[in-house]
Amino acid sequence: WARLHLPNGQIARSAWRQLLRPPEQIHMSRNVKFLCNGEIRCGEVQHFTRLATTVVNGNWEFVDVAVIRMYSTPNEDLLRLSNHVLLALRLLDTISVICVKQIIGVIAMIPRQMVLPSGAEGEFHCMMERPGYDIASW
C-alpha cells in the first residue's frame, strides 16, 4: 500500500506512489527513522506490504512490512565536530525489509553537496526531524 498512519499521528508514504506524481503534488514523507537491531537507522520507504509468514493451526499469520532503501550511518567526524547536531548520511543501494512497528517517525532528508572533514566529497542527506518530536540522538 502507499501510506501508513503511525501511532504518533504522522503519515509515512512510499516512493512507489509518490514518484508517479508530478513534482508539485509530491508529499515528502517517505523518509523514516526506525529501530534496526537496537540501533536507530534512517531509510526511504519504497513500498508497504503484508507478508504471509507461517501457518498456525491451518491459518496463515500475516506481518505488515516496509521495504526500505537504507541510508548510511552518520559520518562520525562531522557528528563529533557539530556536537551531535548535524547528521550527514548517504543514500545507499541497500534494501532492507522491516516490520512497520519498528518505524519511529517520519523525517526530512535534505540533499546537499558536501566536503567532509575526512576529505570525502559528494551528495549527502542531512536529517531533520519535525519540530515538536523527539530530538535525534545517536
N, CA, C and O atoms as CSV, one atom per row, in Angstrom:
chain,resi,resn,atom,element,x,y,z
A,1,TRP,N,N,0.834,-1.173,0.000
A,1,TRP,CA,C,0.000,0.000,0.000
A,1,TRP,C,C,0.878,1.234,0.000
A,1,TRP,O,O,2.098,1.117,0.116
A,2,ALA,N,N,0.293,2.413,-0.127
A,2,ALA,CA,C,1.058,3.634,-0.358
A,2,ALA,C,C,1.296,4.463,0.896
A,2,ALA,O,O,2.238,5.254,0.934
A,3,ARG,N,N,0.460,4.301,1.931
A,3,ARG,CA,C,0.578,5.131,3.132
A,3,ARG,C,C,0.467,4.282,4.387
A,3,ARG,O,O,-0.126,3.204,4.393
A,4,LEU,N,N,1.063,4.813,5.452
A,4,LEU,CA,C,0.987,4.153,6.754
A,4,LEU,C,C,0.783,5.224,7.813
A,4,LEU,O,O,1.577,6.159,7.915
A,5,HIS,N,N,-0.278,5.092,8.601
A,5,HIS,CA,C,-0.543,6.024,9.696
A,5,HIS,C,C,0.205,5.529,10.924
A,5,HIS,O,O,-0.050,4.426,11.408
A,6,LEU,N,N,1.134,6.347,11.434
A,6,LEU,CA,C,1.956,5.962,12.587
A,6,LEU,C,C,1.252,6.319,13.892
A,6,LEU,O,O,0.399,7.206,13.910
A,7,PRO,N,N,1.599,5.635,14.990
A,7,PRO,CA,C,0.971,5.931,16.284
A,7,PRO,C,C,1.164,7.377,16.748
A,7,PRO,O,O,0.349,7.884,17.520
A,8,ASN,N,N,2.240,8.061,16.288
A,8,ASN,CA,C,2.474,9.447,16.706
A,8,ASN,C,C,1.661,10.450,15.879
A,8,ASN,O,O,1.806,11.658,16.063
A,9,GLY,N,N,0.809,9.961,14.974
A,9,GLY,CA,C,-0.041,10.836,14.178
A,9,GLY,C,C,0.516,11.167,12.800
A,9,GLY,O,O,-0.207,11.701,11.959
A,10,GLN,N,N,1.773,10.863,12.554
A,10,GLN,CA,C,2.374,11.137,11.251
A,10,GLN,C,C,1.906,10.111,10.221
A,10,GLN,O,O,1.498,9.003,10.567
A,11,ILE,N,N,1.973,10.501,8.958
A,11,ILE,CA,C,1.654,9.590,7.861
A,11,ILE,C,C,2.910,9.396,7.032
A,11,ILE,O,O,3.437,10.345,6.451
A,12,ALA,N,N,3.383,8.160,6.982
A,12,ALA,CA,C,4.544,7.819,6.151
A,12,ALA,C,C,4.016,7.378,4.792
A,12,ALA,O,O,3.019,6.661,4.706
A,13,ARG,N,N,4.685,7.806,3.746
A,13,ARG,CA,C,4.284,7.454,2.387
A,13,ARG,C,C,5.396,6.658,1.729
A,13,ARG,O,O,6.511,6.593,2.248
A,14,SER,N,N,5.096,6.056,0.592
A,14,SER,CA,C,6.102,5.248,-0.097
A,14,SER,C,C,6.529,5.896,-1.403
A,14,SER,O,O,5.750,6.607,-2.038
A,15,ALA,N,N,7.773,5.646,-1.803
A,15,ALA,CA,C,8.290,6.154,-3.071
A,15,ALA,C,C,7.499,5.564,-4.232
A,15,ALA,O,O,7.336,6.206,-5.270
A,16,TRP,N,N,7.009,4.342,-4.054
A,16,TRP,CA,C,6.258,3.653,-5.099
A,16,TRP,C,C,5.150,4.530,-5.671
A,16,TRP,O,O,5.009,4.613,-6.891
A,17,ARG,N,N,4.369,5.179,-4.831
A,17,ARG,CA,C,3.273,6.024,-5.311
A,17,ARG,C,C,3.708,7.472,-5.513
A,17,ARG,O,O,3.238,8.135,-6.437
A,18,GLN,N,N,4.592,7.963,-4.667
A,18,GLN,CA,C,4.976,9.369,-4.740
A,18,GLN,C,C,5.739,9.704,-6.017
A,18,GLN,O,O,5.589,10.802,-6.553
A,19,LEU,N,N,6.548,8.781,-6.509
A,19,LEU,CA,C,7.341,9.054,-7.704
A,19,LEU,C,C,6.501,9.047,-8.983
A,19,LEU,O,O,6.993,9.439,-10.041
A,20,LEU,N,N,5.250,8.610,-8.902
A,20,LEU,CA,C,4.347,8.651,-10.050
A,20,LEU,C,C,3.648,10.008,-10.185
A,20,LEU,O,O,3.038,10.292,-11.216
A,21,ARG,N,N,3.736,10.834,-9.160
A,21,ARG,CA,C,3.039,12.121,-9.154
A,21,ARG,C,C,3.891,13.215,-9.802
A,21,ARG,O,O,5.114,13.096,-9.861
A,22,PRO,N,N,3.243,14.282,-10.289
A,22,PRO,CA,C,4.019,15.435,-10.756
A,22,PRO,C,C,4.709,16.099,-9.564
A,22,PRO,O,O,4.198,16.024,-8.446
A,23,PRO,N,N,5.857,16.748,-9.775
A,23,PRO,CA,C,6.636,17.315,-8.656
A,23,PRO,C,C,5.850,18.227,-7.721
A,23,PRO,O,O,6.122,18.249,-6.520
A,24,GLU,N,N,4.886,18.978,-8.240
A,24,GLU,CA,C,4.147,19.906,-7.376
A,24,GLU,C,C,3.145,19.195,-6.467
A,24,GLU,O,O,2.587,19.823,-5.567
A,25,GLN,N,N,2.906,17.903,-6.681
A,25,GLN,CA,C,1.948,17.157,-5.858
A,25,GLN,C,C,2.611,16.126,-4.942
A,25,GLN,O,O,1.915,15.351,-4.286
A,26,ILE,N,N,3.931,16.107,-4.890
A,26,ILE,CA,C,4.630,15.098,-4.085
A,26,ILE,C,C,4.605,15.476,-2.606
A,26,ILE,O,O,4.867,16.623,-2.242
A,27,HIS,N,N,4.289,14.499,-1.762
A,27,HIS,CA,C,4.418,14.643,-0.309
A,27,HIS,C,C,5.787,14.089,0.060
A,27,HIS,O,O,6.087,12.937,-0.254
A,28,MET,N,N,6.608,14.872,0.708
A,28,MET,CA,C,7.951,14.410,1.054
A,28,MET,C,C,7.939,13.751,2.435
A,28,MET,O,O,8.562,14.250,3.372
A,29,SER,N,N,7.245,12.659,2.550
A,29,SER,CA,C,7.157,11.974,3.842
A,29,SER,C,C,7.482,10.496,3.691
A,29,SER,O,O,6.898,9.652,4.372
A,30,ARG,N,N,8.415,10.184,2.797
A,30,ARG,CA,C,8.771,8.781,2.587
A,30,ARG,C,C,10.067,8.388,3.288
A,30,ARG,O,O,10.473,7.227,3.230
A,31,ASN,N,N,10.723,9.350,3.955
A,31,ASN,CA,C,11.920,9.038,4.732
A,31,ASN,C,C,11.515,8.825,6.184
A,31,ASN,O,O,10.777,9.622,6.763
A,32,VAL,N,N,12.011,7.736,6.762
A,32,VAL,CA,C,11.616,7.384,8.123
A,32,VAL,C,C,12.831,7.048,8.979
A,32,VAL,O,O,13.901,6.693,8.483
A,33,LYS,N,N,12.620,7.176,10.275
A,33,LYS,CA,C,13.592,6.755,11.279
A,33,LYS,C,C,13.009,5.498,11.904
A,33,LYS,O,O,11.821,5.459,12.225
A,34,PHE,N,N,13.840,4.461,12.083
A,34,PHE,CA,C,13.321,3.195,12.599
A,34,PHE,C,C,14.379,2.478,13.425
A,34,PHE,O,O,15.565,2.801,13.354
A,35,LEU,N,N,13.936,1.503,14.208
A,35,LEU,CA,C,14.843,0.682,15.011
A,35,LEU,C,C,15.252,-0.546,14.217
A,35,LEU,O,O,14.408,-1.243,13.653
A,36,CYS,N,N,16.554,-0.807,14.175
A,36,CYS,CA,C,17.085,-1.967,13.467
A,36,CYS,C,C,18.191,-2.572,14.327
A,36,CYS,O,O,19.250,-1.966,14.495
A,37,ASN,N,N,17.952,-3.752,14.865
A,37,ASN,CA,C,18.918,-4.419,15.744
A,37,ASN,C,C,19.343,-3.532,16.913
A,37,ASN,O,O,20.523,-3.486,17.262
A,38,GLY,N,N,18.391,-2.832,17.513
A,38,GLY,CA,C,18.664,-1.990,18.668
A,38,GLY,C,C,19.279,-0.642,18.335
A,38,GLY,O,O,19.585,0.124,19.248
A,39,GLU,N,N,19.470,-0.325,17.059
A,39,GLU,CA,C,20.059,0.937,16.606
A,39,GLU,C,C,19.013,1.762,15.885
A,39,GLU,O,O,18.128,1.210,15.231
A,40,ILE,N,N,19.106,3.076,15.998
A,40,ILE,CA,C,18.238,3.943,15.210
A,40,ILE,C,C,18.879,4.120,13.843
A,40,ILE,O,O,20.046,4.499,13.745
A,41,ARG,N,N,18.120,3.846,12.787
A,41,ARG,CA,C,18.600,3.971,11.405
A,41,ARG,C,C,17.594,4.790,10.612
A,41,ARG,O,O,16.471,5.019,11.062
A,42,CYS,N,N,18.004,5.224,9.434
A,42,CYS,CA,C,17.145,6.004,8.551
A,42,CYS,C,C,17.043,5.312,7.205
A,42,CYS,O,O,17.971,4.629,6.774
A,43,GLY,N,N,15.905,5.494,6.543
A,43,GLY,CA,C,15.724,4.902,5.228
A,43,GLY,C,C,14.583,5.556,4.473
A,43,GLY,O,O,13.764,6.276,5.043
A,44,GLU,N,N,14.551,5.285,3.177
A,44,GLU,CA,C,13.487,5.782,2.310
A,44,GLU,C,C,12.540,4.617,2.029
A,44,GLU,O,O,12.961,3.581,1.513
A,45,VAL,N,N,11.272,4.786,2.366
A,45,VAL,CA,C,10.288,3.718,2.164
A,45,VAL,C,C,10.012,3.569,0.672
A,45,VAL,O,O,9.608,4.521,0.005
A,46,GLN,N,N,10.234,2.365,0.161
A,46,GLN,CA,C,9.940,2.076,-1.236
A,46,GLN,C,C,8.510,1.563,-1.389
A,46,GLN,O,O,7.825,1.875,-2.364
A,47,HIS,N,N,8.072,0.770,-0.405
A,47,HIS,CA,C,6.757,0.131,-0.524
A,47,HIS,C,C,6.341,-0.435,0.832
A,47,HIS,O,O,7.189,-0.853,1.620
A,48,PHE,N,N,5.060,-0.448,1.097
A,48,PHE,CA,C,4.494,-1.147,2.250
A,48,PHE,C,C,3.744,-2.361,1.715
A,48,PHE,O,O,3.118,-2.292,0.658
A,49,THR,N,N,3.807,-3.461,2.437
A,49,THR,CA,C,3.069,-4.647,2.010
A,49,THR,C,C,2.795,-5.552,3.211
A,49,THR,O,O,3.257,-5.285,4.320
A,50,ARG,N,N,2.055,-6.601,2.982
A,50,ARG,CA,C,1.739,-7.597,4.012
A,50,ARG,C,C,2.240,-8.943,3.518
A,50,ARG,O,O,1.945,-9.350,2.395
A,51,LEU,N,N,3.002,-9.634,4.365
A,51,LEU,CA,C,3.560,-10.933,4.003
A,51,LEU,C,C,2.942,-12.037,4.846
A,51,LEU,O,O,2.735,-11.874,6.048
A,52,ALA,N,N,2.653,-13.155,4.206
A,52,ALA,CA,C,2.216,-14.353,4.928
A,52,ALA,C,C,3.481,-15.038,5.422
A,52,ALA,O,O,4.374,-15.334,4.627
A,53,THR,N,N,3.571,-15.295,6.726
A,53,THR,CA,C,4.815,-15.823,7.279
A,53,THR,C,C,4.743,-17.290,7.673
A,53,THR,O,O,5.551,-18.093,7.207
A,54,THR,N,N,3.809,-17.644,8.506
A,54,THR,CA,C,3.746,-19.026,8.991
A,54,THR,C,C,2.298,-19.495,9.052
A,54,THR,O,O,1.360,-18.697,9.043
A,55,VAL,N,N,2.150,-20.791,9.113
A,55,VAL,CA,C,0.819,-21.372,9.275
A,55,VAL,C,C,0.688,-21.813,10.729
A,55,VAL,O,O,1.486,-22.610,11.222
A,56,VAL,N,N,-0.329,-21.285,11.408
A,56,VAL,CA,C,-0.608,-21.651,12.787
A,56,VAL,C,C,-1.998,-22.271,12.814
A,56,VAL,O,O,-2.987,-21.607,12.506
A,57,ASN,N,N,-2.068,-23.550,13.184
A,57,ASN,CA,C,-3.347,-24.276,13.230
A,57,ASN,C,C,-4.120,-24.165,11.912
A,57,ASN,O,O,-5.340,-24.003,11.913
A,58,GLY,N,N,-3.411,-24.252,10.807
A,58,GLY,CA,C,-4.060,-24.197,9.499
A,58,GLY,C,C,-4.367,-22.802,8.989
A,58,GLY,O,O,-4.883,-22.651,7.881
A,59,ASN,N,N,-4.061,-21.778,9.775
A,59,ASN,CA,C,-4.302,-20.387,9.366
A,59,ASN,C,C,-2.977,-19.669,9.125
A,59,ASN,O,O,-2.012,-19.851,9.868
A,60,TRP,N,N,-2.949,-18.856,8.082
A,60,TRP,CA,C,-1.746,-18.069,7.810
A,60,TRP,C,C,-1.633,-16.928,8.806
A,60,TRP,O,O,-2.637,-16.354,9.227
A,61,GLU,N,N,-0.408,-16.606,9.175
A,61,GLU,CA,C,-0.135,-15.451,10.018
A,61,GLU,C,C,0.501,-14.388,9.124
A,61,GLU,O,O,1.421,-14.682,8.361
A,62,PHE,N,N,0.013,-13.166,9.222
A,62,PHE,CA,C,0.488,-12.090,8.349
A,62,PHE,C,C,1.283,-11.055,9.133
A,62,PHE,O,O,0.998,-10.788,10.301
A,63,VAL,N,N,2.282,-10.475,8.474
A,63,VAL,CA,C,3.112,-9.427,9.061
A,63,VAL,C,C,3.138,-8.250,8.088
A,63,VAL,O,O,3.369,-8.433,6.893
A,64,ASP,N,N,2.899,-7.042,8.604
A,64,ASP,CA,C,2.974,-5.833,7.781
A,64,ASP,C,C,4.418,-5.355,7.771
A,64,ASP,O,O,5.025,-5.177,8.827
A,65,VAL,N,N,4.970,-5.148,6.577
A,65,VAL,CA,C,6.384,-4.780,6.445
A,65,VAL,C,C,6.541,-3.565,5.534
A,65,VAL,O,O,5.648,-3.210,4.765
A,66,ALA,N,N,7.707,-2.946,5.653
A,66,ALA,CA,C,8.104,-1.848,4.769
A,66,ALA,C,C,9.389,-2.265,4.073
A,66,ALA,O,O,10.313,-2.776,4.706
A,67,VAL,N,N,9.438,-2.045,2.771
A,67,VAL,CA,C,10.664,-2.261,2.002
A,67,VAL,C,C,11.387,-0.917,2.012
A,67,VAL,O,O,10.862,0.086,1.528
A,68,ILE,N,N,12.595,-0.910,2.567
A,68,ILE,CA,C,13.325,0.327,2.850
A,68,ILE,C,C,14.635,0.383,2.070
A,68,ILE,O,O,15.382,-0.595,2.028
A,69,ARG,N,N,14.912,1.537,1.449
A,69,ARG,CA,C,16.242,1.799,0.890
A,69,ARG,C,C,17.016,2.527,1.982
A,69,ARG,O,O,16.631,3.612,2.417
A,70,MET,N,N,18.103,1.920,2.411
A,70,MET,CA,C,18.822,2.375,3.600
A,70,MET,C,C,19.691,3.609,3.339
A,70,MET,O,O,20.218,3.808,2.244
A,71,TYR,N,N,19.818,4.427,4.386
A,71,TYR,CA,C,20.834,5.473,4.436
A,71,TYR,C,C,22.000,4.919,5.246
A,71,TYR,O,O,21.822,4.016,6.064
A,72,SER,N,N,23.187,5.458,5.017
A,72,SER,CA,C,24.361,5.042,5.782
A,72,SER,C,C,24.215,5.504,7.231
A,72,SER,O,O,23.295,6.253,7.560
A,73,THR,N,N,25.111,5.060,8.078
A,73,THR,CA,C,25.172,5.606,9.435
A,73,THR,C,C,25.772,7.010,9.329
A,73,THR,O,O,26.444,7.310,8.343
A,74,PRO,N,N,25.546,7.873,10.315
A,74,PRO,CA,C,26.065,9.242,10.241
A,74,PRO,C,C,27.589,9.270,10.173
A,74,PRO,O,O,28.265,8.404,10.729
A,75,ASN,N,N,28.116,10.279,9.482
A,75,ASN,CA,C,29.555,10.480,9.433
A,75,ASN,C,C,30.026,10.881,10.830
A,75,ASN,O,O,29.627,11.922,11.352
A,76,GLU,N,N,30.874,10.050,11.428
A,76,GLU,CA,C,31.293,10.241,12.826
A,76,GLU,C,C,32.071,11.537,13.042
A,76,GLU,O,O,31.864,12.212,14.050
A,77,ASP,N,N,32.970,11.901,12.109
A,77,ASP,CA,C,33.764,13.129,12.270
A,77,ASP,C,C,32.867,14.357,12.311
A,77,ASP,O,O,33.010,15.209,13.188
A,78,LEU,N,N,31.945,14.446,11.361
A,78,LEU,CA,C,31.043,15.592,11.302
A,78,LEU,C,C,30.103,15.606,12.502
A,78,LEU,O,O,29.784,16.671,13.031
A,79,LEU,N,N,29.667,14.448,12.926
A,79,LEU,CA,C,28.791,14.349,14.093
A,79,LEU,C,C,29.503,14.867,15.341
A,79,LEU,O,O,28.919,15.605,16.136
A,80,ARG,N,N,30.760,14.478,15.505
A,80,ARG,CA,C,31.550,14.928,16.659
A,80,ARG,C,C,31.819,16.432,16.593
A,80,ARG,O,O,31.650,17.137,17.589
A,81,LEU,N,N,32.239,16.930,15.415
A,81,LEU,CA,C,32.544,18.356,15.256
A,81,LEU,C,C,31.315,19.240,15.448
A,81,LEU,O,O,31.441,20.390,15.870
A,82,SER,N,N,30.139,18.721,15.145
A,82,SER,CA,C,28.906,19.508,15.279
A,82,SER,C,C,28.208,19.273,16.619
A,82,SER,O,O,27.064,19.687,16.807
A,83,ASN,N,N,28.893,18.610,17.546
A,83,ASN,CA,C,28.302,18.290,18.854
A,83,ASN,C,C,26.987,17.529,18.715
A,83,ASN,O,O,26.007,17.828,19.398
A,84,HIS,N,N,26.981,16.544,17.826
A,84,HIS,CA,C,25.838,15.656,17.582
A,84,HIS,C,C,24.604,16.393,17.068
A,84,HIS,O,O,23.475,16.000,17.361
A,85,VAL,N,N,24.823,17.468,16.299
A,85,VAL,CA,C,23.714,18.232,15.740
A,85,VAL,C,C,23.480,17.896,14.271
A,85,VAL,O,O,22.333,17.752,13.849
A,86,LEU,N,N,24.557,17.767,13.482
A,86,LEU,CA,C,24.428,17.566,12.039
A,86,LEU,C,C,24.680,16.111,11.673
A,86,LEU,O,O,25.778,15.589,11.863
A,87,LEU,N,N,23.656,15.472,11.151
A,87,LEU,CA,C,23.775,14.085,10.703
A,87,LEU,C,C,23.846,14.078,9.185
A,87,LEU,O,O,22.863,14.399,8.516
A,88,ALA,N,N,25.004,13.714,8.633
A,88,ALA,CA,C,25.192,13.633,7.183
A,88,ALA,C,C,25.219,12.162,6.792
A,88,ALA,O,O,26.095,11.413,7.225
A,89,LEU,N,N,24.256,11.752,5.973
A,89,LEU,CA,C,24.111,10.355,5.581
A,89,LEU,C,C,24.123,10.245,4.064
A,89,LEU,O,O,23.753,11.188,3.364
A,90,ARG,N,N,24.548,9.097,3.561
A,90,ARG,CA,C,24.489,8.823,2.122
A,90,ARG,C,C,23.344,7.844,1.866
A,90,ARG,O,O,23.120,6.922,2.650
A,91,LEU,N,N,22.623,8.052,0.765
A,91,LEU,CA,C,21.581,7.112,0.367
A,91,LEU,C,C,22.262,5.934,-0.317
A,91,LEU,O,O,22.935,6.100,-1.335
A,92,LEU,N,N,22.082,4.750,0.245
A,92,LEU,CA,C,22.756,3.548,-0.246
A,92,LEU,C,C,21.864,2.780,-1.220
A,92,LEU,O,O,20.678,3.079,-1.363
A,93,ASP,N,N,22.444,1.802,-1.874
A,93,ASP,CA,C,21.673,0.914,-2.743
A,93,ASP,C,C,21.233,-0.343,-2.000
A,93,ASP,O,O,20.786,-1.308,-2.620
A,94,THR,N,N,21.356,-0.336,-0.680
A,94,THR,CA,C,20.993,-1.475,0.159
A,94,THR,C,C,19.498,-1.436,0.470
A,94,THR,O,O,18.965,-0.408,0.887
A,95,ILE,N,N,18.837,-2.561,0.262
A,95,ILE,CA,C,17.404,-2.670,0.548
A,95,ILE,C,C,17.212,-3.580,1.763
A,95,ILE,O,O,17.830,-4.640,1.859
A,96,SER,N,N,16.353,-3.154,2.683
A,96,SER,CA,C,16.016,-3.963,3.858
A,96,SER,C,C,14.502,-4.069,3.970
A,96,SER,O,O,13.769,-3.209,3.482
A,97,VAL,N,N,14.049,-5.122,4.612
A,97,VAL,CA,C,12.627,-5.296,4.896
A,97,VAL,C,C,12.475,-5.272,6.406
A,97,VAL,O,O,13.110,-6.054,7.113
A,98,ILE,N,N,11.629,-4.370,6.901
A,98,ILE,CA,C,11.430,-4.241,8.343
A,98,ILE,C,C,9.939,-4.334,8.663
A,98,ILE,O,O,9.089,-4.061,7.816
A,99,CYS,N,N,9.646,-4.718,9.879
A,99,CYS,CA,C,8.269,-4.702,10.374
A,99,CYS,C,C,7.857,-3.234,10.544
A,99,CYS,O,O,8.642,-2.433,11.051
A,100,VAL,N,N,6.648,-2.875,10.130
A,100,VAL,CA,C,6.230,-1.475,10.213
A,100,VAL,C,C,6.198,-0.963,11.657
A,100,VAL,O,O,6.259,0.245,11.884
A,101,LYS,N,N,6.103,-1.863,12.621
A,101,LYS,CA,C,6.086,-1.449,14.025
A,101,LYS,C,C,7.440,-0.925,14.493
A,101,LYS,O,O,7.532,-0.330,15.567
A,102,GLN,N,N,8.497,-1.140,13.700
A,102,GLN,CA,C,9.829,-0.634,14.028
A,102,GLN,C,C,9.993,0.835,13.645
A,102,GLN,O,O,10.952,1.478,14.072
A,103,ILE,N,N,9.069,1.377,12.844
A,103,ILE,CA,C,9.176,2.766,12.396
A,103,ILE,C,C,8.840,3.701,13.552
A,103,ILE,O,O,7.788,3.584,14.179
A,104,ILE,N,N,9.759,4.636,13.821
A,104,ILE,CA,C,9.600,5.595,14.914
A,104,ILE,C,C,8.881,6.848,14.433
A,104,ILE,O,O,7.990,7.355,15.114
A,105,GLY,N,N,9.265,7.348,13.262
A,105,GLY,CA,C,8.647,8.568,12.765
A,105,GLY,C,C,9.144,8.955,11.387
A,105,GLY,O,O,10.099,8.387,10.856
A,106,VAL,N,N,8.460,9.945,10.827
A,106,VAL,CA,C,8.818,10.500,9.523
A,106,VAL,C,C,9.860,11.587,9.740
A,106,VAL,O,O,9.756,12.378,10.678
A,107,ILE,N,N,10.867,11.624,8.868
A,107,ILE,CA,C,11.928,12.627,8.948
A,107,ILE,C,C,12.103,13.280,7.583
A,107,ILE,O,O,11.658,12.750,6.565
A,108,ALA,N,N,12.755,14.429,7.578
A,108,ALA,CA,C,13.134,15.084,6.319
A,108,ALA,C,C,14.608,14.788,6.072
A,108,ALA,O,O,15.421,14.828,6.995
A,109,MET,N,N,14.942,14.492,4.828
A,109,MET,CA,C,16.338,14.269,4.435
A,109,MET,C,C,16.667,15.303,3.364
A,109,MET,O,O,16.215,15.197,2.224
A,110,ILE,N,N,17.458,16.303,3.743
A,110,ILE,CA,C,17.779,17.413,2.853
A,110,ILE,C,C,19.052,17.088,2.074
A,110,ILE,O,O,20.114,16.943,2.679
A,111,PRO,N,N,18.969,16.967,0.719
A,111,PRO,CA,C,20.173,16.661,-0.057
A,111,PRO,C,C,21.105,17.868,-0.107
A,111,PRO,O,O,20.659,19.010,-0.213
A,112,ARG,N,N,22.412,17.593,-0.029
A,112,ARG,CA,C,23.391,18.684,-0.026
A,112,ARG,C,C,24.738,18.160,-0.495
A,112,ARG,O,O,25.177,17.094,-0.063
A,113,GLN,N,N,25.399,18.908,-1.384
A,113,GLN,CA,C,26.776,18.600,-1.785
A,113,GLN,C,C,27.678,19.041,-0.643
A,113,GLN,O,O,27.595,20.185,-0.196
A,114,MET,N,N,28.534,18.154,-0.167
A,114,MET,CA,C,29.385,18.476,0.983
A,114,MET,C,C,30.783,17.920,0.796
A,114,MET,O,O,30.996,16.940,0.083
A,115,VAL,N,N,31.739,18.577,1.463
A,115,VAL,CA,C,33.084,18.038,1.626
A,115,VAL,C,C,33.239,17.821,3.125
A,115,VAL,O,O,33.200,18.776,3.900
A,116,LEU,N,N,33.416,16.571,3.532
A,116,LEU,CA,C,33.509,16.235,4.950
A,116,LEU,C,C,34.924,16.465,5.471
A,116,LEU,O,O,35.860,16.589,4.680
A,117,PRO,N,N,35.093,16.525,6.796
A,117,PRO,CA,C,36.423,16.709,7.380
A,117,PRO,C,C,37.439,15.662,6.913
A,117,PRO,O,O,38.637,15.940,6.860
A,118,SER,N,N,36.969,14.472,6.577
A,118,SER,CA,C,37.871,13.410,6.113
A,118,SER,C,C,38.315,13.631,4.671
A,118,SER,O,O,39.208,12.940,4.181
A,119,GLY,N,N,37.691,14.594,3.989
A,119,GLY,CA,C,38.003,14.844,2.587
A,119,GLY,C,C,37.012,14.201,1.642
A,119,GLY,O,O,37.049,14.460,0.439
A,120,ALA,N,N,36.120,13.360,2.165
A,120,ALA,CA,C,35.100,12.724,1.323
A,120,ALA,C,C,34.190,13.806,0.755
A,120,ALA,O,O,33.794,14.742,1.450
A,121,GLU,N,N,33.874,13.654,-0.508
A,121,GLU,CA,C,33.072,14.657,-1.199
A,121,GLU,C,C,31.915,13.968,-1.911
A,121,GLU,O,O,32.059,12.838,-2.376
A,122,GLY,N,N,30.787,14.631,-1.997
A,122,GLY,CA,C,29.661,14.049,-2.709
A,122,GLY,C,C,28.339,14.524,-2.155
A,122,GLY,O,O,28.275,15.458,-1.355
A,123,GLU,N,N,27.274,13.856,-2.602
A,123,GLU,CA,C,25.943,14.221,-2.127
A,123,GLU,C,C,25.632,13.467,-0.842
A,123,GLU,O,O,25.677,12.238,-0.790
A,124,PHE,N,N,25.322,14.227,0.176
A,124,PHE,CA,C,24.912,13.683,1.462
A,124,PHE,C,C,23.500,14.183,1.735
A,124,PHE,O,O,23.041,15.141,1.114
A,125,HIS,N,N,22.828,13.541,2.652
A,125,HIS,CA,C,21.495,13.960,3.070
A,125,HIS,C,C,21.576,14.289,4.555
A,125,HIS,O,O,22.053,13.484,5.355
A,126,CYS,N,N,21.107,15.475,4.912
A,126,CYS,CA,C,21.114,15.903,6.313
A,126,CYS,C,C,19.732,15.657,6.899
A,126,CYS,O,O,18.719,16.077,6.339
A,127,MET,N,N,19.707,14.969,8.038
A,127,MET,CA,C,18.444,14.604,8.660
A,127,MET,C,C,17.872,15.761,9.461
A,127,MET,O,O,18.587,16.444,10.194
A,128,MET,N,N,16.567,15.968,9.307
A,128,MET,CA,C,15.863,16.968,10.095
A,128,MET,C,C,14.538,16.360,10.537
A,128,MET,O,O,13.766,15.848,9.727
A,129,GLU,N,N,14.301,16.431,11.826
A,129,GLU,CA,C,13.035,15.916,12.342
A,129,GLU,C,C,12.051,17.057,12.477
A,129,GLU,O,O,12.437,18.221,12.581
A,130,ARG,N,N,10.788,16.713,12.474
A,130,ARG,CA,C,9.760,17.739,12.616
A,130,ARG,C,C,9.829,18.348,14.008
A,130,ARG,O,O,10.029,17.630,14.987
A,131,PRO,N,N,9.663,19.687,14.110
A,131,PRO,CA,C,9.641,20.319,15.433
A,131,PRO,C,C,8.531,19.718,16.291
A,131,PRO,O,O,7.444,19.409,15.801
A,132,GLY,N,N,8.821,19.561,17.558
A,132,GLY,CA,C,7.833,19.012,18.470
A,132,GLY,C,C,7.955,17.517,18.687
A,132,GLY,O,O,7.285,16.965,19.559
A,133,TYR,N,N,8.802,16.847,17.908
A,133,TYR,CA,C,9.023,15.416,18.086
A,133,TYR,C,C,10.384,15.209,18.739
A,133,TYR,O,O,11.139,16.166,18.909
A,134,ASP,N,N,10.703,13.981,19.106
A,134,ASP,CA,C,11.966,13.689,19.781
A,134,ASP,C,C,13.160,14.194,18.987
A,134,ASP,O,O,13.182,14.103,17.760
A,135,ILE,N,N,14.152,14.726,19.694
A,135,ILE,CA,C,15.391,15.176,19.063
A,135,ILE,C,C,16.231,13.954,18.766
A,135,ILE,O,O,16.260,13.005,19.549
A,136,ALA,N,N,16.919,13.979,17.626
A,136,ALA,CA,C,17.743,12.829,17.213
A,136,ALA,C,C,18.860,12.592,18.214
A,136,ALA,O,O,19.501,13.538,18.671
A,137,SER,N,N,19.090,11.358,18.548
A,137,SER,CA,C,20.229,11.003,19.397
A,137,SER,C,C,20.851,9.739,18.842
A,137,SER,O,O,20.148,8.770,18.555
A,138,TRP,N,N,22.139,9.745,18.693
A,138,TRP,CA,C,22.855,8.613,18.098
A,138,TRP,C,C,23.881,8.095,19.069
A,138,TRP,O,O,24.595,7.140,18.762
